[in-house]
Amino acid sequence: MEATLIKSSGGVFEVDIDGARVYSKTATGQFPQAGEVIGRVRTLRASG
């Protein structure tokens, strides 16, 4: 798995894996807790 940083502005923080949105600060209104994104990535990888 590779990660690519895409610069933006306005506090955007979104994580997509293979076209699936794993986390969105825009949707939640907050940055993820420690380990939250990794947990979601592991769940996604295990289901697919």
PQR file with spaces between the fields and no chain letter, atoms N, CA, C, O and H, PARSE charges and radii, in Angstrom:
ATOM       1  N    MET     1       0.848   -1.157    0.000 -0.4000 1.5000
ATOM       2  CA   MET     1       0.000    0.000    0.000 -0.0000 2.0000
ATOM       3  C    MET     1       0.897    1.224    0.000  0.5500 1.7000
ATOM       4  O    MET     1       1.907    1.262    0.704 -0.5500 1.4000
ATOM       5  N    GLU     2       0.537    2.207   -0.774 -0.4000 1.5000
ATOM       6  CA   GLU     2       1.271    3.464   -0.847 -0.0000 2.0000
ATOM       7  C    GLU     2       0.387    4.600   -0.360  0.5500 1.7000
ATOM       8  O    GLU     2      -0.839    4.545   -0.464 -0.5500 1.4000
ATOM       9  H    GLU     2      -0.283    2.177   -1.346  0.4000 1.0000
ATOM      10  N    ALA     3       1.020    5.613    0.163 -0.4000 1.5000
ATOM      11  CA   ALA     3       0.307    6.822    0.575 -0.0000 2.0000
ATOM      12  C    ALA     3       0.826    7.993   -0.244  0.5500 1.7000
ATOM      13  O    ALA     3       2.025    8.108   -0.496 -0.5500 1.4000
ATOM      14  H    ALA     3       2.015    5.658    0.247  0.4000 1.0000
ATOM      15  N    THR     4      -0.086    8.853   -0.653 -0.4000 1.5000
ATOM      16  CA   THR     4       0.272   10.044   -1.409 -0.0000 2.0000
ATOM      17  C    THR     4      -0.364   11.249   -0.735  0.5500 1.7000
ATOM      18  O    THR     4      -1.568   11.268   -0.476 -0.5500 1.4000
ATOM      19  H    THR     4      -1.060    8.760   -0.448  0.4000 1.0000
ATOM      20  N    LEU     5       0.450   12.245   -0.456 -0.4000 1.5000
ATOM      21  CA   LEU     5      -0.060   13.481    0.131 -0.0000 2.0000
ATOM      22  C    LEU     5      -0.469   14.420   -0.989  0.5500 1.7000
ATOM      23  O    LEU     5       0.319   14.723   -1.885 -0.5500 1.4000
ATOM      24  H    LEU     5       1.428   12.230   -0.666  0.4000 1.0000
ATOM      25  N    ILE     6      -1.701   14.872   -0.927 -0.4000 1.5000
ATOM      26  CA   ILE     6      -2.199   15.837   -1.900 -0.0000 2.0000
ATOM      27  C    ILE     6      -2.457   17.127   -1.137  0.5500 1.7000
ATOM      28  O    ILE     6      -3.343   17.196   -0.286 -0.5500 1.4000
ATOM      29  H    ILE     6      -2.342   14.627   -0.199  0.4000 1.0000
ATOM      30  N    LYS     7      -1.678   18.134   -1.451 -0.4000 1.5000
ATOM      31  CA   LYS     7      -1.801   19.414   -0.744 -0.0000 2.0000
ATOM      32  C    LYS     7      -3.141   20.064   -1.038  0.5500 1.7000
ATOM      33  O    LYS     7      -3.655   20.005   -2.155 -0.5500 1.4000
ATOM      34  H    LYS     7      -0.957   18.078   -2.142  0.4000 1.0000
ATOM      35  N    SER     8      -3.689   20.682   -0.012 -0.4000 1.5000
ATOM      36  CA   SER     8      -4.929   21.439   -0.162 -0.0000 2.0000
ATOM      37  C    SER     8      -4.921   22.555    0.872  0.5500 1.7000
ATOM      38  O    SER     8      -3.902   22.814    1.513 -0.5500 1.4000
ATOM      39  H    SER     8      -3.272   20.730    0.895  0.4000 1.0000
ATOM      40  N    SER     9      -6.037   23.195    1.024 -0.4000 1.5000
ATOM      41  CA   SER     9      -6.118   24.270    2.010 -0.0000 2.0000
ATOM      42  C    SER     9      -7.442   24.166    2.753  0.5500 1.7000
ATOM      43  O    SER     9      -8.310   23.375    2.384 -0.5500 1.4000
ATOM      44  H    SER     9      -6.865   22.984    0.503  0.4000 1.0000
ATOM      45  N    GLY    10      -7.588   24.956    3.786 -0.4000 1.5000
ATOM      46  CA   GLY    10      -8.844   24.993    4.513 -0.0000 2.0000
ATOM      47  C    GLY    10      -9.025   23.891    5.530  0.5500 1.7000
ATOM      48  O    GLY    10     -10.146   23.640    5.972 -0.5500 1.4000
ATOM      49  H    GLY    10      -6.883   25.599    4.086  0.4000 1.0000
ATOM      50  N    GLY    11      -7.935   23.219    5.917 -0.4000 1.5000
ATOM      51  CA   GLY    11      -8.040   22.185    6.940 -0.0000 2.0000
ATOM      52  C    GLY    11      -8.595   20.866    6.461  0.5500 1.7000
ATOM      53  O    GLY    11      -9.063   20.066    7.271 -0.5500 1.4000
ATOM      54  H    GLY    11      -7.024   23.423    5.558  0.4000 1.0000
ATOM      55  N    VAL    12      -8.554   20.619    5.162 -0.4000 1.5000
ATOM      56  CA   VAL    12      -9.066   19.371    4.608 -0.0000 2.0000
ATOM      57  C    VAL    12      -8.153   18.218    5.013  0.5500 1.7000
ATOM      58  O    VAL    12      -6.933   18.321    4.892 -0.5500 1.4000
ATOM      59  H    VAL    12      -8.173   21.269    4.505  0.4000 1.0000
ATOM      60  N    PHE    13      -8.736   17.125    5.491 -0.4000 1.5000
ATOM      61  CA   PHE    13      -7.989   15.911    5.802 -0.0000 2.0000
ATOM      62  C    PHE    13      -8.877   14.739    5.428  0.5500 1.7000
ATOM      63  O    PHE    13      -9.819   14.410    6.149 -0.5500 1.4000
ATOM      64  H    PHE    13      -9.728   17.041    5.589  0.4000 1.0000
ATOM      65  N    GLU    14      -8.577   14.110    4.298 -0.4000 1.5000
ATOM      66  CA   GLU    14      -9.372   12.991    3.832 -0.0000 2.0000
ATOM      67  C    GLU    14      -8.448   11.861    3.432  0.5500 1.7000
ATOM      68  O    GLU    14      -7.373   12.091    2.877 -0.5500 1.4000
ATOM      69  H    GLU    14      -7.812   14.378    3.712  0.4000 1.0000
ATOM      70  N    VAL    15      -8.872   10.638    3.715 -0.4000 1.5000
ATOM      71  CA   VAL    15      -8.090    9.459    3.382 -0.0000 2.0000
ATOM      72  C    VAL    15      -8.954    8.556    2.505  0.5500 1.7000
ATOM      73  O    VAL    15     -10.038    8.135    2.909 -0.5500 1.4000
ATOM      74  H    VAL    15      -9.745   10.451    4.165  0.4000 1.0000
ATOM      75  N    ASP    16      -8.463    8.265    1.309 -0.4000 1.5000
ATOM      76  CA   ASP    16      -9.144    7.370    0.373 -0.0000 2.0000
ATOM      77  C    ASP    16      -8.241    6.184    0.081  0.5500 1.7000
ATOM      78  O    ASP    16      -7.032    6.347   -0.079 -0.5500 1.4000
ATOM      79  H    ASP    16      -7.582    8.607    0.981  0.4000 1.0000
ATOM      80  N    ILE    17      -8.818    4.993    0.011 -0.4000 1.5000
ATOM      81  CA   ILE    17      -8.106    3.782   -0.371 -0.0000 2.0000
ATOM      82  C    ILE    17      -8.868    3.157   -1.524  0.5500 1.7000
ATOM      83  O    ILE    17     -10.041    2.810   -1.387 -0.5500 1.4000
ATOM      84  H    ILE    17      -9.801    4.861    0.141  0.4000 1.0000
ATOM      85  N    ASP    18      -8.202    3.013   -2.657 -0.4000 1.5000
ATOM      86  CA   ASP    18      -8.819    2.401   -3.843 -0.0000 2.0000
ATOM      87  C    ASP    18     -10.192    2.989   -4.139  0.5500 1.7000
ATOM      88  O    ASP    18     -11.124    2.261   -4.484 -0.5500 1.4000
ATOM      89  H    ASP    18      -7.249    3.295   -2.768  0.4000 1.0000
ATOM      90  N    GLY    19     -10.315    4.286   -4.006 -0.4000 1.5000
ATOM      91  CA   GLY    19     -11.565    4.978   -4.325 -0.0000 2.0000
ATOM      92  C    GLY    19     -12.589    4.997   -3.200  0.5500 1.7000
ATOM      93  O    GLY    19     -13.643    5.616   -3.340 -0.5500 1.4000
ATOM      94  H    GLY    19      -9.559    4.877   -3.726  0.4000 1.0000
ATOM      95  N    ALA    20     -12.298    4.329   -2.085 -0.4000 1.5000
ATOM      96  CA   ALA    20     -13.225    4.313   -0.952 -0.0000 2.0000
ATOM      97  C    ALA    20     -12.768    5.325    0.093  0.5500 1.7000
ATOM      98  O    ALA    20     -11.598    5.327    0.477 -0.5500 1.4000
ATOM      99  H    ALA    20     -11.441    3.826   -1.971  0.4000 1.0000
ATOM     100  N    ARG    21     -13.655    6.167    0.548 -0.4000 1.5000
ATOM     101  CA   ARG    21     -13.325    7.153    1.569 -0.0000 2.0000
ATOM     102  C    ARG    21     -13.233    6.451    2.918  0.5500 1.7000
ATOM     103  O    ARG    21     -14.210    5.876    3.399 -0.5500 1.4000
ATOM     104  H    ARG    21     -14.605    6.165    0.235  0.4000 1.0000
ATOM     105  N    VAL    22     -12.064    6.502    3.515 -0.4000 1.5000
ATOM     106  CA   VAL    22     -11.808    5.862    4.801 -0.0000 2.0000
ATOM     107  C    VAL    22     -12.043    6.844    5.944  0.5500 1.7000
ATOM     108  O    VAL    22     -12.550    6.465    7.000 -0.5500 1.4000
ATOM     109  H    VAL    22     -11.270    6.969    3.125  0.4000 1.0000
ATOM     110  N    TYR    23     -11.674    8.103    5.731 -0.4000 1.5000
ATOM     111  CA   TYR    23     -11.876    9.122    6.756 -0.0000 2.0000
ATOM     112  C    TYR    23     -12.025   10.485    6.091  0.5500 1.7000
ATOM     113  O    TYR    23     -11.363   10.775    5.094 -0.5500 1.4000
ATOM     114  H    TYR    23     -11.262    8.410    4.873  0.4000 1.0000
ATOM     115  N    SER    24     -12.890   11.308    6.646 -0.4000 1.5000
ATOM     116  CA   SER    24     -13.079   12.671    6.155 -0.0000 2.0000
ATOM     117  C    SER    24     -13.268   13.617    7.330  0.5500 1.7000
ATOM     118  O    SER    24     -14.248   13.519    8.069 -0.5500 1.4000
ATOM     119  H    SER    24     -13.427   11.072    7.455  0.4000 1.0000
ATOM     120  N    LYS    25     -12.319   14.536    7.494 -0.4000 1.5000
ATOM     121  CA   LYS    25     -12.458   15.565    8.516 -0.0000 2.0000
ATOM     122  C    LYS    25     -13.631   16.476    8.172  0.5500 1.7000
ATOM     123  O    LYS    25     -14.303   16.990    9.066 -0.5500 1.4000
ATOM     124  H    LYS    25     -11.524   14.615    6.893  0.4000 1.0000
ATOM     125  N    THR    26     -13.875   16.675    6.895 -0.4000 1.5000
ATOM     126  CA   THR    26     -14.990   17.505    6.461 -0.0000 2.0000
ATOM     127  C    THR    26     -16.315   16.911    6.952  0.5500 1.7000
ATOM     128  O    THR    26     -17.199   17.641    7.400 -0.5500 1.4000
ATOM     129  H    THR    26     -13.328   16.257    6.169  0.4000 1.0000
ATOM     130  N    ALA    27     -16.444   15.588    6.864 -0.4000 1.5000
ATOM     131  CA   ALA    27     -17.682   14.925    7.280 -0.0000 2.0000
ATOM     132  C    ALA    27     -17.819   14.845    8.796  0.5500 1.7000
ATOM     133  O    ALA    27     -18.924   14.982    9.320 -0.5500 1.4000
ATOM     134  H    ALA    27     -15.726   14.995    6.500  0.4000 1.0000
ATOM     135  N    THR    28     -16.707   14.623    9.514 -0.4000 1.5000
ATOM     136  CA   THR    28     -16.766   14.436   10.964 -0.0000 2.0000
ATOM     137  C    THR    28     -16.597   15.728   11.744  0.5500 1.7000
ATOM     138  O    THR    28     -17.042   15.834   12.887 -0.5500 1.4000
ATOM     139  H    THR    28     -15.809   14.512    9.087  0.4000 1.0000
ATOM     140  N    GLY    29     -15.948   16.719   11.120 -0.4000 1.5000
ATOM     141  CA   GLY    29     -15.703   17.987   11.801 -0.0000 2.0000
ATOM     142  C    GLY    29     -14.508   17.952   12.742  0.5500 1.7000
ATOM     143  O    GLY    29     -14.280   18.906   13.486 -0.5500 1.4000
ATOM     144  H    GLY    29     -15.587   16.633   10.191  0.4000 1.0000
ATOM     145  N    GLN    30     -13.746   16.871   12.719 -0.4000 1.5000
ATOM     146  CA   GLN    30     -12.581   16.766   13.599 -0.0000 2.0000
ATOM     147  C    GLN    30     -11.512   15.873   12.986  0.5500 1.7000
ATOM     148  O    GLN    30     -11.785   15.058   12.105 -0.5500 1.4000
ATOM     149  H    GLN    30     -13.931   16.096   12.115  0.4000 1.0000
ATOM     150  N    PHE    31     -10.288   16.047   13.473 -0.4000 1.5000
ATOM     151  CA   PHE    31      -9.219   15.160   13.048 -0.0000 2.0000
ATOM     152  C    PHE    31      -9.436   13.805   13.716  0.5500 1.7000
ATOM     153  O    PHE    31     -10.044   13.737   14.784 -0.5500 1.4000
ATOM     154  H    PHE    31     -10.066   16.710   14.188  0.4000 1.0000
ATOM     155  N    PRO    32      -8.950   12.730   13.105 -0.5600 1.5000
ATOM     156  CA   PRO    32      -9.139   11.400   13.690  0.2800 2.0000
ATOM     157  C    PRO    32      -8.345   11.230   14.986  0.5500 1.7000
ATOM     158  O    PRO    32      -7.324   11.883   15.200 -0.5500 1.4000
ATOM     159  N    GLN    33      -8.833   10.352   15.828 -0.4000 1.5000
ATOM     160  CA   GLN    33      -8.123    9.985   17.046 -0.0000 2.0000
ATOM     161  C    GLN    33      -6.929    9.107   16.665  0.5500 1.7000
ATOM     162  O    GLN    33      -6.892    8.539   15.573 -0.5500 1.4000
ATOM     163  H    GLN    33      -9.663    9.821   15.654  0.4000 1.0000
ATOM     164  N    ALA    34      -5.964    9.003   17.561 -0.4000 1.5000
ATOM     165  CA   ALA    34      -4.787    8.164   17.316 -0.0000 2.0000
ATOM     166  C    ALA    34      -5.235    6.744   16.980  0.5500 1.7000
ATOM     167  O    ALA    34      -6.006    6.140   17.727 -0.5500 1.4000
ATOM     168  H    ALA    34      -5.994    9.464   18.448  0.4000 1.0000
ATOM     169  N    GLY    35      -4.757    6.216   15.868 -0.4000 1.5000
ATOM     170  CA   GLY    35      -5.062    4.849   15.452 -0.0000 2.0000
ATOM     171  C    GLY    35      -6.362    4.682   14.693  0.5500 1.7000
ATOM     172  O    GLY    35      -6.622    3.602   14.161 -0.5500 1.4000
ATOM     173  H    GLY    35      -4.131    6.706   15.262  0.4000 1.0000
ATOM     174  N    GLU    36      -7.186    5.712   14.626 -0.4000 1.5000
ATOM     175  CA   GLU    36      -8.499    5.590   13.986 -0.0000 2.0000
ATOM     176  C    GLU    36      -8.400    5.300   12.492  0.5500 1.7000
ATOM     177  O    GLU    36      -9.094    4.420   11.983 -0.5500 1.4000
ATOM     178  H    GLU    36      -6.975    6.589   15.058  0.4000 1.0000
ATOM     179  N    VAL    37      -7.553    6.027   11.795 -0.4000 1.5000
ATOM     180  CA   VAL    37      -7.420    5.816   10.351 -0.0000 2.0000
ATOM     181  C    VAL    37      -6.838    4.432   10.069  0.5500 1.7000
ATOM     182  O    VAL    37      -7.316    3.722    9.184 -0.5500 1.4000
ATOM     183  H    VAL    37      -6.989    6.743   12.208  0.4000 1.0000
ATOM     184  N    ILE    38      -5.810    4.052   10.819 -0.4000 1.5000
ATOM     185  CA   ILE    38      -5.209    2.731   10.628 -0.0000 2.0000
ATOM     186  C    ILE    38      -6.242    1.631   10.856  0.5500 1.7000
ATOM     187  O    ILE    38      -6.290    0.658   10.104 -0.5500 1.4000
ATOM     188  H    ILE    38      -5.422    4.629   11.538  0.4000 1.0000
ATOM     189  N    GLY    39      -7.057    1.780   11.875 -0.4000 1.5000
ATOM     190  CA   GLY    39      -8.117    0.802   12.146 -0.0000 2.0000
ATOM     191  C    GLY    39      -9.097    0.692   10.994  0.5500 1.7000
ATOM     192  O    GLY    39      -9.506   -0.408   10.624 -0.5500 1.4000
ATOM     193  H    GLY    39      -7.018    2.571   12.486  0.4000 1.0000
ATOM     194  N    ARG    40      -9.471    1.813   10.434 -0.4000 1.5000
ATOM     195  CA   ARG    40     -10.410    1.801    9.305 -0.0000 2.0000
ATOM     196  C    ARG    40      -9.772    1.200    8.054  0.5500 1.7000
ATOM     197  O    ARG    40     -10.433    0.493    7.293 -0.5500 1.4000
ATOM     198  H    ARG    40      -9.138    2.707   10.735  0.4000 1.0000
ATOM     199  N    VAL    41      -8.488    1.485    7.846 -0.4000 1.5000
ATOM     200  CA   VAL    41      -7.783    0.899    6.700 -0.0000 2.0000
ATOM     201  C    VAL    41      -7.706   -0.612    6.867  0.5500 1.7000
ATOM     202  O    VAL    41      -7.933   -1.347    5.906 -0.5500 1.4000
ATOM     203  H    VAL    41      -7.952    2.059    8.464  0.4000 1.0000
ATOM     204  N    ARG    42      -7.395   -1.082    8.048 -0.4000 1.5000
ATOM     205  CA   ARG    42      -7.321   -2.536    8.303 -0.0000 2.0000
ATOM     206  C    ARG    42      -8.672   -3.195    8.081  0.5500 1.7000
ATOM     207  O    ARG    42      -8.743   -4.276    7.498 -0.5500 1.4000
ATOM     208  H    ARG    42      -7.211   -0.485    8.828  0.4000 1.0000
ATOM     209  N    THR    43      -9.738   -2.564    8.535 -0.4000 1.5000
ATOM     210  CA   THR    43     -11.077   -3.097    8.326 -0.0000 2.0000
ATOM     211  C    THR    43     -11.412   -3.184    6.844  0.5500 1.7000
ATOM     212  O    THR    43     -11.949   -4.189    6.379 -0.5500 1.4000
ATOM     213  H    THR    43      -9.681   -1.686    9.009  0.4000 1.0000
ATOM     214  N    LEU    44     -11.094   -2.132    6.113 -0.4000 1.5000
ATOM     215  CA   LEU    44     -11.347   -2.117    4.674 -0.0000 2.0000
ATOM     216  C    LEU    44     -10.554   -3.203    3.964  0.5500 1.7000
ATOM     217  O    LEU    44     -11.097   -3.910    3.115 -0.5500 1.4000
ATOM     218  H    LEU    44     -10.658   -1.316    6.492  0.4000 1.0000
ATOM     219  N    ARG    45      -9.271   -3.343    4.301 -0.4000 1.5000
ATOM     220  CA   ARG    45      -8.407   -4.345    3.664 -0.0000 2.0000
ATOM     221  C    ARG    45      -8.890   -5.765    3.989  0.5500 1.7000
ATOM     222  O    ARG    45      -8.821   -6.648    3.134 -0.5500 1.4000
ATOM     223  H    ARG    45      -8.830   -2.769    4.990  0.4000 1.0000
ATOM     224  N    ALA    46      -9.372   -5.988    5.200 -0.4000 1.5000
ATOM     225  CA   ALA    46      -9.831   -7.319    5.597 -0.0000 2.0000
ATOM     226  C    ALA    46     -11.118   -7.718    4.878  0.5500 1.7000
ATOM     227  O    ALA    46     -11.357   -8.901    4.634 -0.5500 1.4000
ATOM     228  H    ALA    46      -9.428   -5.271    5.894  0.4000 1.0000
ATOM     229  N    SER    47     -11.950   -6.723    4.538 -0.4000 1.5000
ATOM     230  CA   SER    47     -13.231   -7.006    3.885 -0.0000 2.0000
ATOM     231  C    SER    47     -13.108   -7.124    2.372  0.5500 1.7000
ATOM     232  O    SER    47     -14.052   -7.545    1.704 -0.5500 1.4000
ATOM     233  H    SER    47     -11.756   -5.763    4.737  0.4000 1.0000
ATOM     234  N    GLY    48     -11.959   -6.758    1.828 -0.4000 1.5000
ATOM     235  CA   GLY    48     -11.870   -6.756    0.371 -0.0000 2.0000
ATOM     236  C    GLY    48     -10.722   -7.484   -0.123  0.5500 1.7000
ATOM     237  O    GLY    48     -10.518   -7.567   -1.334 -0.5500 1.4000
ATOM     238  H    GLY    48     -11.192   -6.416    2.371  0.4000 1.0000
